Amino acid sequence: MTDTTLMKVSSEASPKGHMGQIYLATGKKVSMRMWRDEQPQDGKETAARDYETVGFVISGRAELTIEGQTIRLEPGDSWLVPPGARHTYKILEAFTAVEATAPPAQVHGRDEG
């Protein structure tokens, strides 16, 4: 039987990952998190994850480089990083975005210190 438990998470009370992300909801198959006012910085370390990530930009600007291809992310844009794809982000302007990962990122140990 499917678990139909209703869950609401307030962003003020939600758990935080070691990279500053705020977890909005986490289930068995997907997690949703928010990056709030990430400040401009040089590119983050290139990574390849075992999970898929989709995101939506609320405010600010960033560059996403996936497998050598770079796109600029602006308010209203969305993106997808396939599992196993080498990628990095460069924050250009205070950046707020929501991401979902499937399966949940923490299942893969991403948020372990």
Buried (B, 14 or more C-beta within 10 A) or exposed (E): EEEEEEEEBEEEEBEEBEEEBBBBBBEEEBBBBBBBEBEEEEEBEEEEBEBBBBBBBBBBBBBBBBEEEEEEBEBEBEBEBEBEBEBBBBBBEEBBBBBBBBBBBBBBEBBEE
